[in-house]
Amino acid sequence: MDTRQTLLAVGASERTRLIHEGLRTRHGYRVESVGGPSEGPGRPELSGAVAAAVSTGTASTEVVGALVAPAAGRAGVRAVRDRAPDLPVVALHEDPGEVGATLAAGASHATRLPSGGSSDAADGPPAAALRDAADEVAAAFDALADAPGTDTGEADTAAVPRGEGSTTAFENGASTAFDEFLPAVADRLSDLLYVYEPDGTMLSWNDRLVAVTGYDPDEIATMEPTSFIAPEDRDRIATAIGRTVEAGRTQATADLLTADGERIPYEFTGAVLETGDDRTVIAGTGRDITERRRRERVLERQADRLETLNHINAVIREVNEALVRTETREGIETAVCERLADAEPYRFVWIGEFDHGGNGVVPRSHAGEGGEYLVERADAPSEWATAAAAMRDGEVKVVDRMTADAENAARPAEAVEHGHHSAAGIPLRYRGRTYGVLCVYAPRPGAFDDRERSVLRELGETIGYAISAAERRHALLTDAVTEVELALEAPGATYVDASAAIDAAVRLDGVVERDGGLVEFLRVPADRVGDLRSHAAEAGVAVTPVAERGDEGVVRVRVDDRSLAALVADYGGTLTGGTAESGRGSATVALPTGTSARGLIDRIDEAYGGRVSLRAQREGEPVGVSGLRFREGLDESLTARQREAVETSHHAGFFEWPRVSTAEEVADLLDIAAPTFHEHLRHAQRKLVAAYLESDGTQTS
């Protein structure tokens, strides 16, 4: 080497002096220090020192480059560039993160400064690393000086192969200014970066590929890009690589297969690049999309659930329409099963009820696929634990997954054989009465989430209401009835409680519907009406005197849905009479033939805490074979206000002679004006007379 070549050393430290020494002794450079030690001088003084050093160059001392220490940093690079724009500059750095800023300040090349080493330990490993760094610095200056296309040692940028949006290394054997910058950045990224030839030969990759796949660099060098892909995805990725060569770039997703056999979903991209020597390579990236896939699955599940709920709501609307058109319990149950089983997401549906002993569940209606499972269990009603639990607790019960140890599931292995992987039992309840259970089966596990259960719970209540209405219609249209006589104790029925409060005899005179609720008329001793009102006021119950009939008084009591009349009505029955004295009484109930008297007694017993028992049960017909049909026809013609006016007038003695109550008094009971009362009553009387005459075959106008 020409010993006249001089390097300006901008900034200095103990470690950089070892590099200076190596440049002198091993490469023959003359090293001239510019600026102070350690932290380095400020830029104004440094700029002047650089200017002075450059200007002192003679024929025997040519300044061929500047070596900037980390202490001088970007300020040192700019100071050189200010005075010698064409002078090659090699910057030493301790942090790869500073490389970009140093290059941006004007450095031609950046070299990492090894850690450790001092002049006091000249023979130790750190010192040796620093001398090796001197070799790298010398090679960099030689390359910069020899780069074609410049007389100043400036790099030939035409030698850099560039693709769209890419920067790569020189192909002339020398490092470029980006040699350390780009690898440092690439190794810090969370994405995979790699370069390979179209035939699959791996050329370069970042540390992330090693860390994620678990293969060491020697193994990676012998592998092809498709070797990192799960077998079932390899053909598709090979096709994508072919498209990259044809189209210039492509994108695909596949499972990356690690050395340990782990599969990780990745999104891969590839782009064709042309090198300076006319070679074609493919540069690619790989991004872990595990979290994205998770979010996509969550969104897909949410979309599926929303679609399922929309479908269920549509089915429920169809069920509701069918319920409106169906007048019998059997028809309701058949319609529900067929509608629900006819479309996704359910596969099989059945409706059942407790057997006569209350120990098991027996099916009443079913529809859908896999019904053999139900038929095979016909002789084992006690096995329907989910259905029984739903009816017993009045709550939706779900088996999310049919497994051998599935709780409350009847022979789950056999259920799976028939395609049933999850099930739900929905109680059919209305106003406290359970009419049965709706059992729904789905072909997939976990088919019933909280929102779906809520929708099915509402469906169960709707079906319960429809069955209740059907039974009430049946009660009005049937002539045959079952008469049940019950024994009661206080507290419980309103009139029984009243008899206990005043320690006297009380009789139920009648029940009237009003404003969606019920009003009971009671007959009590006339001289005890005041006592009853006082006791009732303490209990928060309003008792209104209606009329006096000799030594008896008639009072009106507003009752809730726990009243005996309400409980009986829920079963399609009629409370036809009731008497009590001193807290003990009886009730007579007329039920449509076929209605379970045992079910009614159990419901009353539940409501009144075990203070009810059956005295007698008789089969018979009501007075007048066509009486109930006549009543049903009249009820359809009367408005609620007209019916209330007639019934209240009757219990208040308005129709007796002499009248017990005046029109004004009855109007006060109804909270309406007297003329309005007369209007309601006249309309009701006209319809009553017309219905009577028409039922007798007489034509009326």
Steps between C-alpha positions, in 0.01 A plus 500: 500500500611858432619614843413853407127426540356669808183428694345769720394351835207717619448455872686238701476261795710218648332246270523705180874556562552122469330519161723795405801293600387211281449731204857628539685178572302254292386713206754784476258786540606823656235585761459862600273565799258788476308620810528407867471167680199312636190710457649696212497875433214718403415536136638855434849412626484160331403653166797735517738219593380289208539794262855558623593132468366473147677817391841374624503215252819498284645290229633265767186489713175435319181501717300203368229469760362579844432255786236639738489361856169444686588793727490739205196329349279681250659836586838365394359360173336834416821690587691292243229536239488878551873534407553195277177396328667228288721351769412136589378480861487183710303540824553272800187422703413317822122474447354366172207728562726800427606371159215656306550847648878480443456405136241772458755752634733411211709199601607274212519189714429394861698244699417362843752584774566182705447534875785477755872541445751762614862587459573334835383162374653503154521124469150413634205382286327842499815665366526234231141569397579868469802429277278277286265795475794698362522244218131553422543878498799471265303273266217752498733786404662285230158412356382859509819613327477225235125534431456576126342818373665739742836664555432579862440158649125544482300174461350415161130484565447337162650186650212469745226262379167654583146374472192708558503609861821310580870570575767230486878469527768572237591210279865607458617317813511808724263604776279798432375766734193283561680171568456531876199725507255273316596171673469671837153624410399166347608305807296725725175450308238251614438394138698239310726639224673280244643493146512193277551409138208386282632141521454514879860558609501708818738796474439714807265530801463691824542370855124482542476206259749309713320586824150412376574182305756354741739407215862612522650703212686199356173307476316795346769532232415148377120545506251627245231760579225237488685292763379748761134448401251243633467207253139569406588860404821434305347456155308823538811692613705350214235628260518843666879507451443426132257790480763724660746427219232564237324802651781655702334471839241295687347435841373181667417357843605161634606323818872531573643170630776531761775252575297383801192438287309805621266660248473879493272686256702743288439744218780488242588759236754478219645738242746447214825703511769536232862510625781702350635196314160431340406224741137459608424441867181498707483701820223410741350569839296290740266643761349305790122533466404294805336797670329606179365150452375503860320829442358367173371189677343717770332713233389189311353351817324828574365509145390137529331570833327805358384300199385221732310742722339666199400158374366398841299820520361432153406147607342634817291742293381204296425311821304796636299519178429129526396541864245763402346265243506189722225442756601173667796406717586211269501733200723751680754236598511352149540843338784597736696177443460512122594867466810475719628174350432607142806727469842577644646521757299219663478139394245335727225633730253339738251609766429296811339511843533323832347154518213430740736420783709812444817288491584522131429683176290357216504648147181646353619621159823502296645591159834504318792267434636253752161417650611140555682627808163600647329175404777292655452682831121465504516232770736703721323828593725551803806545274389839370686683774550828310129521415397414857742757647365772269140434610587458866713818527311708244829588325664427166742208540778438248742216422771680301687189397375143487779300665504181700486697825266776380288616794124452463539341155306182419745246355724766337701252293181383329392861454822570309443190287174656387668834422408685819805684644330752732151539645279745687192445715260797510213502752158590359370729774235765534398679820681249717356188337726259311329338201795288391848527353636581155819303420716626214806322355777650285758325279795690649640543854447829683202600286313687773662822622347740752311707241358192334391361836324827577314485168401137559385585853263761355382244246422259784289768670318571173421132450386473861264793448365346179434167671329681788277690257418179314398330822280795595332482160452129552343568838248740344407268215474170684186381677667235712679623811682363800387650829767516766440587864801625696567555870697818579667663800620856554710664384413443137172573328366854550171402658668244729745764622210742553318245718813456711544877539149564636441150647169468317338334200586640154364388163638559151221667305672532161804603297517780242780587256605864509788684329691180434461380861237340720254634757332270753164573665467360852200470734582564864290575811378858463627596845852375420559694180682775691724247675587337167590834346730581794682167479529531124642854526774374733588240236496760222186359335209727396153375599206699361144462638253433218160435650311368802256214472327447830758385754765455229726749337656470153856627461734521204868394521761548228719185484826411327600204282559287812132502584314171487282624213810591293668165564186312397457715189857417391389137479194588292272448797238707680480571872128433545473542876682535828421531870717544808473552873772594746784422259374168362304465180415316183492576128311351209674503164369395157773372266465396136505124464855392424663772711722362774343564839824379658696769314262771628523377858880490481505857366270629778695302758823661375350848512343460845775308675337158535164616641270336247360147460252318278162425657313363201512467121192435288439466128182668376343762280416858583145621531371538144684302234543801273561750778872535452460547126245772567739667746790479254296664225383776731854564624614556143235765441548694825777752547709478817326810641154364420578166664641676806191721524265199491696289750558787745130597480403142578726470805395846623128403489410747225272248327312404820170652601506715686847594384780458753724750315411793277649567158709782648642268766594234245652770277714610796620141544602500133660848522282627214217752463139382542402573133800293385394216728147509355643492147717193575213327675245566223735363233574193710131434569415530131773248407393266779139494384607462134731209585224328695245538223743388230598193701128411518471517122313830498614754241567851627572819319 
